[in-house]
């Protein structure tokens, strides 16, 4: 079946499609309506912002990725296939179709939950990289986190197209494999050349094989530097420009799908998440010293994405216009925000303290002021600002799904005003 939009308009619990199974939740997975086909295959573009701060730095994290999948829906005794056949299909695909040696494939049993459902799963790992996940859903996740057994059974598989391409090509990072043309163009425009290509490749491979969630970004850097026998500061100087190139390529690719599927940047909902990506992309562009507009980079991505999804050419003008408007708005906002930050910094200076993480989040949420902008101004007055490595991941998590009661609170003032008005009197017969 054809891909769904990355904006999950058919759901009330999430804004963006984070996995192919999101397309069929909760309606199909809970038996409320039949699937469009059974079994079916789909290749679904997905957006996940939970690791947005790791993009570019680890060599393997993406905000937009394509999840190839096959799904089957049914009940006990009435499902096209279940776990044995699913594992067999996966094994045959990797060994016979892609030529991966059987002894390199590991099936690791885990438990998976997402989009409101859960079930046992196998993580399919090759050379330390998870290429596929095979989930056998038969639970609904309760509000308190408990699992409610379902009569309906769902085979939910996800094969990472970009990761499979990365392992097949053997490139240093997933970005070189998935968006190599744009990466090379940005590298050329920035004039960046790696002083030690061998060390850069080794550092990229090491970063891609480590679990950043366990170690943290700083620890990750220290481990890579230790393995290469170089100081951490030297490693960061070597890697940072290329990491900005990778992040800029990733964010602009994700924006093509988000804006092309109908998101309009704003202060709420999915629009908030699109605006967050635009502002992070602008920061990386500025760090690279690129003179081109962000819309120029997005245009490069539209050219690439449209080779598989031609529909984005039809809305290219709209996508680029939104990016241009957001860039202009952000520049004006920074000019106005300088006074807000300086007042807060002066207050922090008087109390002999730094700017807290909560204040950084509030400045971004209320005024759109990035932590780097705040830190830069604070340094002028010798006020300390610690910017968390995962700042934007935390912000995205706060806004990744509608909060309970948010809609009711938003319109309470209207309801109060209406209560004071007299009942409407129909006058059309008069």
C-alpha positions in Angstrom: 0.0 0.0 0.0 1.1 3.6 -0.6 2.8 5.6 2.2 0.7 7.6 4.6 1.5 11.3 5.4 4.0 11.8 8.2 1.3 13.9 10.0 -0.9 11.5 12.0 -4.2 13.3 11.4 -6.2 10.1 12.1 -4.9 9.9 15.7 -5.4 12.0 18.8 -2.5 10.8 20.8 0.5 11.7 18.6 1.3 14.4 16.1 3.8 12.5 13.8 4.1 9.0 12.4 7.0 7.4 14.2 6.6 3.8 12.8 4.7 2.1 10.0 2.3 0.5 12.4 1.1 4.0 13.4 -0.7 4.0 10.1 -3.0 1.3 11.4 -3.4 2.2 15.1 -5.8 2.1 16.8 -8.4 1.3 14.2 -7.0 -1.8 12.6 -4.9 -3.2 15.5 -7.9 -3.1 17.8 -10.3 -4.6 15.2 -12.4 -1.5 14.8 -12.0 -1.5 11.0 -10.5 -3.9 8.4 -7.0 -3.2 7.1 -6.5 -1.9 3.5 -5.0 -5.3 2.6 -4.1 -8.4 4.7 -1.2 -9.1 4.7 0.3 -6.0 3.3 3.7 -4.3 2.7 4.5 -0.6 3.0 7.5 1.7 3.0 6.6 4.5 5.4 8.6 7.7 5.9 8.7 8.3 9.7 9.7 11.2 12.0 11.3 10.7 15.4 12.7 13.7 17.4 13.6 11.9 20.6 17.2 11.7 19.5 17.3 15.0 17.6 20.4 16.2 19.6 22.3 13.0 18.6 21.9 13.5 14.9 25.2 14.1 13.2 27.2 13.2 16.3 26.8 9.5 16.4 26.8 8.6 12.8 23.6 6.6 12.9 20.7 8.7 14.3 18.1 10.2 11.9 15.1 12.4 12.5 13.5 11.2 9.2 13.8 7.6 8.1 12.0 5.2 5.8 10.6 2.1 7.6 10.0 -0.8 5.2 7.5 -3.2 6.7 5.2 -6.1 6.2 2.1 -6.4 8.5 -0.5 -9.1 9.1 -3.7 -8.7 11.1 -6.0 -11.2 12.6 -7.1 -13.3 15.6 -5.8 -16.7 16.9 -6.3 -19.2 14.1 -7.3 -16.5 11.7 -4.0 -14.6 11.0 -2.1 -15.0 7.7 1.2 -15.8 9.6 2.8 -15.3 13.0 6.2 -15.4 14.6 7.8 -18.5 12.9 7.0 -17.4 9.4 8.0 -13.7 10.2 11.4 -14.8 11.3 11.8 -17.0 8.3 10.9 -14.2 5.9 13.4 -11.9 7.5 16.2 -14.5 7.5 15.6 -15.2 3.8 15.5 -11.6 2.9 18.9 -10.8 4.5 20.7 -14.0 3.5 19.2 -14.8 0.0 18.3 -11.4 -1.3 21.0 -9.2 0.3 23.7 -11.9 0.7 24.5 -11.3 4.4 26.3 -14.4 5.8 23.9 -16.2 8.2 26.4 -16.3 11.1 26.5 -12.5 11.1 22.7 -12.2 11.9 21.6 -12.1 15.6 18.0 -12.3 16.7 17.7 -10.6 20.2 14.5 -11.2 22.0 13.0 -8.1 23.7 9.7 -6.4 24.5 8.5 -3.5 22.3 5.8 -0.9 22.8 4.8 2.0 20.6 1.7 3.9 19.5 -0.4 2.4 22.2 0.3 -1.3 21.6 3.0 -3.8 22.8 4.3 -7.3 22.3 7.3 -9.5 22.3 9.9 -8.8 19.5 13.1 -9.8 17.9 15.7 -7.1 17.2 17.7 -8.2 14.1 21.3 -7.1 14.5 24.1 -7.3 12.0 27.6 -6.0 12.8 26.3 -4.3 15.9 23.6 -2.3 14.0 19.9 -3.1 14.4 18.6 -3.5 10.8 15.0 -4.7 11.6 12.6 -5.2 14.4 9.9 -8.0 14.3 7.1 -7.3 16.8 4.2 -9.6 17.7 1.6 -7.3 19.1 -1.2 -8.6 21.3 -1.4 -6.0 24.1 -2.9 -2.6 24.5 -1.0 -0.2 26.7 -3.1 1.2 29.5 -2.8 4.8 30.7 -0.9 3.6 33.8 1.5 1.7 31.6 0.0 -1.7 32.3 -0.6 -4.2 29.5 -4.2 -5.2 28.5 -4.3 -8.5 26.4 -6.0 -8.1 23.0 -7.8 -10.8 21.1 -6.4 -9.2 17.9 -2.9 -10.2 16.8 -0.7 -8.0 14.7 2.6 -8.8 13.0 4.5 -5.4 13.1 7.8 -5.5 11.3 10.2 -2.6 10.6 13.2 -2.7 8.3 15.4 0.4 8.3 16.0 1.3 4.7 18.8 3.8 5.5 20.5 1.4 7.9 20.4 -1.5 5.4 21.9 0.9 2.8 24.6 2.0 5.3 25.7 -1.6 6.1 25.6 -2.6 2.5 27.7 0.4 1.3 30.1 0.4 4.3 30.2 4.2 4.4 31.6 5.9 7.6 28.1 7.1 8.6 24.4 6.6 7.8 24.3 10.2 6.3 26.9 9.4 3.7 24.8 6.4 2.6 21.3 7.9 2.7 22.0 11.5 1.6 25.5 11.4 0.1 24.9 13.9 -2.7 23.6 16.7 -0.4 26.3 15.9 2.2 29.0 16.3 -0.5 27.5 19.5 -1.8 27.4 21.1 1.7 31.0 19.9 2.3 32.0 21.6 -0.9 30.1 24.8 -0.2 31.5 25.0 3.4 35.1 24.4 2.2 35.6 21.9 4.9 38.4 19.4 4.5 39.2 16.7 7.1 42.8 17.0 8.2 43.1 13.3 9.0 40.7 11.3 6.9 41.7 8.0 8.5 41.1 9.3 12.0 37.8 10.8 10.9 36.5 7.6 9.4 37.6 5.6 12.5 35.9 8.1 14.8 32.7 7.9 12.8 32.7 4.1 12.9 33.4 4.0 16.6 30.6 6.6 17.4 28.2 4.6 15.3 28.8 1.4 17.2 28.3 2.9 20.7 25.1 3.4 22.6 24.7 7.1 23.3 21.7 6.6 25.6 23.9 4.5 27.9 27.0 6.7 27.8 25.8 10.2 27.0 27.3 12.4 24.3 30.2 13.6 26.4 31.1 10.1 27.5 30.8 9.0 23.9 33.3 11.6 22.8 35.7 10.6 25.6 35.5 6.9 24.6 36.1 7.6 20.9 39.0 10.0 21.7 40.6 7.3 24.0 40.3 4.7 21.3 42.0 6.9 18.8 44.6 8.1 21.3 43.9 11.8 20.9 42.6 14.6 23.3 38.9 15.1 23.4 39.2 18.8 22.4 41.2 17.8 19.3 38.6 15.2 18.3 35.8 17.8 18.7 37.6 20.3 16.5 38.0 17.7 13.8 34.5 16.3 13.9 32.3 19.3 14.7 32.1 20.9 11.1 31.2 17.5 9.6 28.7 16.8 12.3 27.0 20.1 11.4 26.9 19.1 7.8 25.3 15.8 8.6 22.8 17.4 11.0 21.9 20.1 8.4 21.3 17.5 5.7 19.2 15.4 8.0 17.0 18.2 9.4 16.3 19.7 5.9 15.3 16.2 4.6 12.9 15.8 7.4 11.4 19.2 6.7 10.5 18.2 3.2 8.3 15.5 4.5 6.8 17.5 7.4 6.0 20.7 5.4 5.2 18.7 2.3 2.6 16.7 4.1 0.8 19.8 5.5 2.5 21.0 8.6 2.7 24.7 9.0 5.4 26.0 11.4 3.8 27.5 14.5 4.0 27.6 18.3 1.8 24.6 18.9 1.4 20.9 18.0 3.2 19.5 15.0 4.0 23.1 13.8 6.1 23.6 17.0 8.2 20.5 16.1 8.7 21.8 12.5 9.8 25.2 13.8 12.2 23.5 16.2 13.9 21.7 13.3 14.1 24.8 11.2 15.9 26.7 14.0 18.3 23.9 14.7 19.1 23.7 11.0 19.7 27.5 10.9 22.2 27.2 13.8 24.2 24.5 12.0 24.1 26.5 8.8 25.5 29.5 10.7 28.2 27.4 12.4 29.4 26.3 9.0 29.5 29.9 7.8 27.4 29.2 4.8 26.0 32.2 2.9 23.1 30.4 1.3 19.6 30.5 2.7 18.2 27.5 4.4 15.6 27.2 1.6 18.5 26.6 -0.8 19.4 23.4 1.2 15.8 22.3 1.4 15.6 22.7 -2.4 18.5 20.3 -2.7 16.6 17.8 -0.6 13.4 18.2 -2.5 15.3 17.3 -5.7 16.6 14.1 -4.0 13.4 13.1 -2.2 11.2 13.6 -5.3 13.1 10.8 -7.1 11.1 8.4 -4.9 8.2 10.6 -3.9 7.3 12.8 -6.9 4.4 14.4 -5.1 6.8 16.8 -3.2 7.7 18.5 -6.4 4.0 19.7 -6.6 4.3 21.5 -3.3 7.9 22.6 -3.6 7.1 26.3 -3.8 5.0 26.1 -0.7 7.7 24.3 1.3 10.4 26.7 0.3 8.2 29.7 1.0 7.4 28.5 4.6 11.2 28.0 5.2 12.0 31.5 4.0 9.3 33.1 6.2 10.5 31.1 9.2 14.1 32.2 8.6 13.1 35.8 8.4 10.9 35.5 11.5 13.7 33.9 13.5 16.2 36.6 12.6 13.7 39.3 13.8 12.9 37.3 16.9 16.6 37.1 17.9 17.0 40.9 17.5 14.0 41.5 19.8 15.0 38.8 22.2 18.4 40.3 23.1 16.8 42.5 25.7 14.8 39.7 27.3 18.0 37.6 27.7 20.0 40.5 29.1 17.4 41.2 31.8 17.4 37.6 32.8 21.2 37.4 32.8 21.5 40.5 34.9 19.1 39.1 37.4 21.1 35.8 37.6 24.2 37.8 38.0 22.8 39.7 41.0 21.8 36.5 42.7 25.2 35.0 42.0 23.8 32.1 40.0 23.7 30.8 36.4 20.8 30.4 34.0 19.0 27.1 34.9 17.9 24.5 32.4 14.2 25.3 33.2 14.9 28.9 32.4 16.5 27.9 29.1 13.5 25.8 28.2 11.2 28.7 29.1 13.2 31.1 27.0 13.0 28.8 24.0 9.3 27.9 24.5 8.1 31.5 25.1 10.5 33.5 23.0 12.1 31.0 20.6 15.6 31.9 21.9 18.0 29.0 21.4 20.3 28.0 24.4 23.4 28.8 22.3 22.1 32.4 21.7 21.4 32.8 25.5 24.9 31.3 26.4 26.6 33.7 24.0 25.0 36.8 25.5 25.5 35.5 29.1 29.2 35.0 28.5 29.5 38.8 27.8 28.4 39.4 31.4 30.4 36.4 32.7 27.3 34.5 33.7 27.6 30.7 33.4 25.2 28.8 31.2 25.4 25.0 30.9 23.6 23.9 27.8 22.5 20.2 28.1 23.7 17.9 25.2 20.1 16.7 24.9 18.4 20.1 25.2 16.2 19.9 22.1 15.4 16.2 22.7 13.9 17.3 26.0 12.0 20.1 24.4 10.7 17.8 21.7 9.6 15.3 24.3 7.5 18.0 26.0 5.7 18.7 22.7 5.7 15.3 20.9 2.0 14.5 21.7 -1.1 16.5 22.7 -1.3 17.0 26.5 -4.5 15.8 28.2 -7.0 18.5 28.5 -5.0 21.0 26.4 -7.9 21.6 24.0 -10.4 22.2 26.7 -8.1 24.7 28.5 -7.4 26.5 25.2 -11.1 27.3 24.7 -12.2 27.9 28.3 -12.2 31.7 27.9 -14.5 31.4 24.9 -16.9 29.2 26.9 -16.9 31.7 29.8 -17.8 34.6 27.4 -20.6 32.6 25.8 -22.2 31.8 29.1 -22.7 35.6 29.7 -24.5 36.1 26.3 -28.3 35.6 25.9 -29.5 32.6 23.9 -29.4 33.0 20.1 -32.8 33.9 18.7 -33.5 32.5 15.2 -34.7 35.5 13.1 -34.7 33.9 9.6 -38.5 33.4 9.6 -38.9 37.1 10.5 
